[in-house]
């Protein structure tokens, strides 16, 4: 997802920076007021149905733990954050987050926010975070979260939905491509992570 201001910037499913601040990144093992995402229950190939719903403030600790669990240098350009870090710094931030829940446990989330706090860029939203728990991967949860992100962006009147993802996050890049995102730019060797240079890949989805 983008070096974006705020929160952080964007899994993006891509690279991801935690809910507490920093850049946006999406991770897979990848303020305007908007209508809340509607609840939707899907049954993946796992043991429990998964519900896609708007986040609430009480989800914060579970979301912070999910960020902690899914971190690696493959998906994030920043060091691992504490499992008990604060995910929501303001209750209003919950409106940007949609979660996936199974058996009463949060197993994934996506964050969608304005790409820039500028009137001239009000038509652009960004995926500023995407994470899916290891035990929930391979069940279509990431794709359903991306579908929810698209719905939120459309409800906000966006024409474009952008994200940034590390070139090393191959799984997230494939997920984005399958969802219709196209590569619009590459910042070559933008990060030095764990001893190697990694590209920052900019992707976007046309919503028109």
C-alpha positions as CSV (number, residue, x, y, z in Angstrom):
1,X,0.0,0.0,0.0
2,X,1.6,3.7,-0.3
3,X,3.8,5.9,1.8
4,X,0.7,7.6,2.9
5,X,0.2,10.1,5.6
6,X,-1.4,9.1,8.7
7,X,-1.9,6.0,10.5
8,X,-0.1,4.9,8.7
9,X,0.3,4.8,4.8
10,X,-0.5,1.4,2.5
11,X,-0.8,-4.3,3.0
12,X,-1.0,-3.5,1.7
13,X,-2.4,-7.4,0.6
14,X,1.2,-6.0,-0.1
15,X,3.3,-4.4,2.4
16,X,1.9,-3.4,5.6
17,X,2.5,-1.1,8.4
18,X,0.6,-1.5,11.6
19,X,-2.6,0.2,12.7
20,X,-0.8,2.4,15.1
21,X,1.0,4.5,12.6
22,X,3.6,4.5,9.8
23,X,3.1,3.5,6.2
24,X,0.4,1.3,4.8
25,X,1.2,-2.2,3.8
26,X,-0.7,-5.3,3.1
27,X,0.4,-8.6,4.4
28,X,-0.5,-12.2,3.7
29,X,1.1,-15.4,5.2
30,X,0.0,-8.7,2.6
31,X,-10.9,11.5,7.4
32,X,-13.9,11.1,5.5
33,X,-17.0,9.5,7.0
34,X,-18.0,6.4,5.1
35,X,-20.9,4.0,5.3
36,X,-20.0,1.0,7.3
37,X,-19.4,-2.2,5.4
38,X,-22.4,-4.5,5.6
39,X,-22.1,-7.9,7.4
40,X,-21.7,-10.9,5.1
41,X,-21.2,-14.5,6.1
42,X,-19.2,-16.9,3.9
43,X,-18.3,-20.5,4.4
44,X,-14.7,-21.2,3.4
45,X,-13.1,-24.6,3.1
46,X,-12.2,-24.6,6.8
47,X,-14.1,-25.7,9.8
48,X,-16.0,-22.5,10.6
49,X,-18.0,-19.9,8.6
50,X,-16.3,-16.5,8.3
51,X,-18.2,-13.3,8.8
52,X,-17.1,-10.1,7.1
53,X,-18.2,-7.1,9.2
54,X,-17.3,-3.5,10.2
55,X,-14.7,-3.3,13.0
56,X,-15.6,-2.1,16.4
57,X,-13.3,-0.5,19.0
58,X,-13.1,-3.7,21.0
59,X,-11.5,-5.5,18.0
60,X,-8.3,-3.4,18.6
61,X,-6.3,-5.9,20.8
62,X,-7.1,-8.8,18.4
63,X,-6.1,-6.7,15.4
64,X,-2.8,-5.6,17.0
65,X,-2.1,-9.3,17.8
66,X,-2.9,-10.2,14.2
67,X,-0.4,-7.6,12.9
68,X,2.2,-9.0,15.3
69,X,1.6,-12.6,14.2
70,X,1.7,-11.9,10.4
71,X,4.8,-9.7,10.4
72,X,8.0,-10.6,8.5
73,X,10.5,-8.7,6.4
74,X,8.9,-10.2,3.3
75,X,5.7,-8.1,3.9
76,X,6.7,-5.1,6.0
77,X,9.4,-2.4,5.7
78,X,9.3,-1.7,9.5
79,X,10.4,-3.7,12.5
80,X,7.9,-6.0,14.3
81,X,5.6,-4.1,16.6
82,X,4.5,-5.4,20.0
83,X,1.5,-7.7,20.2
84,X,-0.1,-5.4,22.8
85,X,0.4,-2.2,20.7
86,X,-2.5,0.1,20.4
87,X,-4.3,-0.5,17.0
88,X,-6.9,2.3,17.2
89,X,-5.6,5.7,18.4
90,X,-9.0,7.3,17.8
91,X,-12.4,5.6,17.9
92,X,-13.3,7.2,14.6
93,X,-10.6,5.0,12.9
94,X,-12.9,2.0,13.2
95,X,-14.9,3.3,10.2
96,X,-12.0,2.5,8.0
97,X,-11.6,-1.1,9.0
98,X,-13.5,-4.2,8.0
99,X,-12.7,-7.5,9.8
100,X,-13.1,-11.2,9.0
101,X,-14.3,-13.2,12.0
102,X,-14.6,-17.0,12.5
103,X,-15.7,-18.8,15.7
104,X,-15.7,-15.4,17.5
105,X,-12.1,-14.7,16.6
106,X,-10.7,-12.0,14.3
107,X,-8.9,-13.8,11.5
108,X,-8.3,-10.9,9.1
109,X,-8.9,-7.3,8.3
110,X,-8.6,-4.6,5.7
111,X,-8.2,-0.9,6.2
112,X,-9.4,1.6,3.5
113,X,-8.8,5.3,3.9
114,X,-8.3,8.4,1.7
115,X,-5.0,8.2,-0.1
116,X,-4.3,11.9,0.6
117,X,-6.0,14.5,2.8
118,X,-6.4,16.8,-0.2
119,X,-9.6,17.9,-1.9
120,X,-8.0,17.4,-5.2
121,X,-7.4,13.7,-4.4
122,X,-10.7,13.0,-2.8
123,X,-11.6,10.6,-5.5
124,X,-8.7,8.2,-4.5
125,X,-8.9,5.7,-1.6
126,X,-6.1,3.4,-0.6
127,X,-5.9,-0.1,0.9
128,X,-3.8,0.9,4.0
129,X,-3.5,-2.5,5.6
130,X,-4.6,-6.1,4.9
131,X,-3.8,-9.1,7.0
132,X,-5.1,-12.7,7.2
133,X,-4.2,-15.1,10.0
134,X,-2.1,-18.1,8.9
135,X,-4.9,-20.6,9.9
136,X,-7.4,-18.7,7.7
137,X,-5.3,-18.4,4.6
138,X,-6.3,-20.4,1.5
139,X,-10.0,-20.0,2.2
140,X,-10.7,-16.9,0.1
141,X,-10.8,-14.6,3.1
142,X,-8.2,-12.2,1.6
143,X,-10.3,-11.9,-1.6
144,X,-13.5,-11.3,0.3
145,X,-11.8,-8.6,2.3
146,X,-10.6,-7.0,-0.9
147,X,-14.2,-7.1,-2.2
148,X,-15.3,-5.4,1.0
149,X,-12.6,-2.7,0.5
150,X,-13.8,-2.1,-3.0
151,X,-17.4,-1.7,-1.8
152,X,-16.2,0.8,0.9
153,X,-14.3,2.8,-1.7
154,X,-17.2,2.9,-4.1
155,X,-19.6,4.0,-1.3
156,X,-17.2,6.9,-0.6
157,X,-17.4,8.0,-4.3
158,X,-13.9,6.9,-5.2
159,X,-12.7,6.4,-8.8
160,X,-9.5,4.7,-7.8
161,X,-8.3,2.3,-5.1
162,X,-4.5,2.2,-4.6
163,X,-2.0,0.2,-2.6
164,X,1.7,-0.4,-2.2
165,X,3.2,-3.9,-1.8
166,X,6.8,-5.1,-1.4
167,X,8.1,-7.0,-4.4
168,X,9.0,-9.9,-2.0
169,X,5.3,-10.4,-1.1
170,X,4.6,-12.6,-4.0
171,X,1.4,-14.1,-2.6
172,X,-0.2,-10.7,-1.9
173,X,0.8,-9.4,-5.4
174,X,-0.9,-12.4,-7.0
175,X,-4.0,-11.8,-4.9
176,X,-4.2,-8.2,-5.9
177,X,-3.7,-9.0,-9.6
178,X,-6.4,-11.6,-9.4
179,X,-8.7,-8.9,-7.9
180,X,-8.0,-6.6,-10.9
181,X,-5.3,-4.4,-9.5
182,X,-2.6,-3.3,-12.0
183,X,1.0,-2.3,-11.4
184,X,1.3,1.4,-12.0
185,X,4.9,1.9,-10.9
186,X,7.9,0.4,-9.1
187,X,10.3,2.2,-6.8
188,X,13.4,0.1,-7.4
189,X,15.4,-1.0,-4.3
190,X,13.4,1.4,-2.2
191,X,14.0,-0.5,1.1
192,X,17.0,-2.3,2.6
193,X,15.3,-5.2,4.5
194,X,17.1,-8.0,6.3
195,X,20.3,-7.4,4.2
196,X,18.8,-7.1,0.8
197,X,17.2,-4.3,-1.3
198,X,13.5,-4.6,-2.0
199,X,11.3,-2.8,-4.6
200,X,8.2,-1.0,-3.6
201,X,5.4,-1.8,-6.0
202,X,2.5,0.6,-6.6
203,X,-0.8,-1.0,-7.7
204,X,-4.3,0.4,-8.4
205,X,-7.8,-0.7,-9.2
206,X,-10.0,1.4,-11.5
207,X,-13.5,1.8,-10.0
208,X,-15.1,3.7,-12.9
